[in-house]
Amino acid sequence: MLKIRPGFLMRWRLNLFFAFAAFFCTLGCAAAVSAEWVKEYDGPGNGRDYSTAIAVDGGGNVYVTGHSDGISTSLDSDYATIKYSANGSREWVARYDGPASDSDSPTGIAVDGDGNVYVTGRSSAVVSEFEGDYDFATVKYDTDGNQKWVTRYGTLEGIHDIPAGVAVDGLGNVYVAGGSTDGTLCLDATVIKYDADGNCIWIRRFDGGAYAIALDDSANVYVTGTVTIKYDSDGNRKWVTRSSGMTSSIAVDDTGNVYVAGQIKRTSSGYDYLIVKYDANGSRKWVKRYNGPANGSDFAHAIALDGAGNVYVTGVSEGTSSGEDYATVKYDANGNRKWVKRYNGPANGGDSASAIALDGKGNVYVTGWSDSDSSGKTYDCATINYDENGNQKWVRRYEQASGSSMVVGGGGNLYVTGTTLTTTGLEHYLTIKYDAGGN
């Protein structure tokens, strides 16, 4: 049976973004790793700090965000957003503590061409010992980390409103999407557009959940979850389609084709990867499923496209005698499967990929967490590089850590962020820069 453990993204998506995953591990020390630089962050509460999203700008500056324990109460966590220079120097840290001074947890980050930074996530509206009453909270920082504005969106008191991600267009307009419950306690796929000054331009709601967002070059907005929807930049709904599964990642190509990935339940038991391609008008072009060798449960967590229209998907898949493995699949533009690559870590236990990225030379990178021993309680951040034909070029493991997000920057440099366990049993942000050779 599939064990769902430290993967942030998996737990968010399987629970409709209503909870962050907790890390349950034994103590350990992070060993040296071959990398250009490695950075950790310990917040002022000297408690638990989980990095969940990463972005890079044209100058090679790196931005990470996540939730970090504050110092006011045991329930207090803040957004903590960090800018590193290309050489790993920490430029600034900006924290956001919502009006309740309670639980604030970001889910997405974006950077515009001027170096402004946008972070969105869930933020408690009132102090409560229970999980609930979250608002969307979106923050804009300038390139020096000064907070320019904060905007919040919430519905009924005591109800979850949790964004899945944020995107910004070339004019500085900001788009946030996520799940918001309505008056009947049903979930709506909710999209909000703000202008560059944080003024709300429009809000659109549609029955269903939204777990990922993407923009195209014309500022059309795409969201996916239990539905997939396209809006134009004025908020007009162009099309909507439903599948029989749940999709939690999305990508759009240069001609407006839309690709989504997630999971679909089989008629007997277990789940398969689900990958769907739609054309620019929302017509379904093809649907593909991946069922791993164990005929168990397989969950796709991330999707990426290359310039030739090839589609790459990664996630977690049950093996026949290897526990859970990374499973990375490449399809061509017509949906033909080109290759499948599975990664079973040295412990022959649990391995779950959470993110995927491509460079301009056909390299494919995946990261996540991988058990480091047979106890199932310790794990490493395992990052893998495949070439365009699926040949494994290198693997890098950072001990006592997990990877949650990654991005490729200029020069083919790879940036991975996640969480590492300290010798005191608490967690710090972890951010690693590798060059294309894994150094």
Protein Blocks (a to p, Z undefined) as FASTA:
>chain_A
ZZdfkbmklmmmmnoopaccddddddddddddddfbdcddddfkopadddfbdcddfkop
acdddddddfkbmklccdddddddfkopafbdcddddfkopadddfbdcddfkopacddd
dddfbdcfbdehiacddddddfkopafbdcdddfdehiacddfbdcddfkopacdddddd
dfkopacdddddddfkopafbdcddedddfbdcddfkopacdddjbccdddfkopafbdc
ddfbdcfbdcddfkopacdddddddfkeocddddddddfkopafbdcddddfkopadddf
bdcddfkopacdddddddfklopadddddddfkopafbdcddddfkopadddfbdcddfe
opacddddddfbfnopaccdddddddfkopafbdcddehiadfbdcddehhiacdddddd
dfkopacdddddddfkoZZ
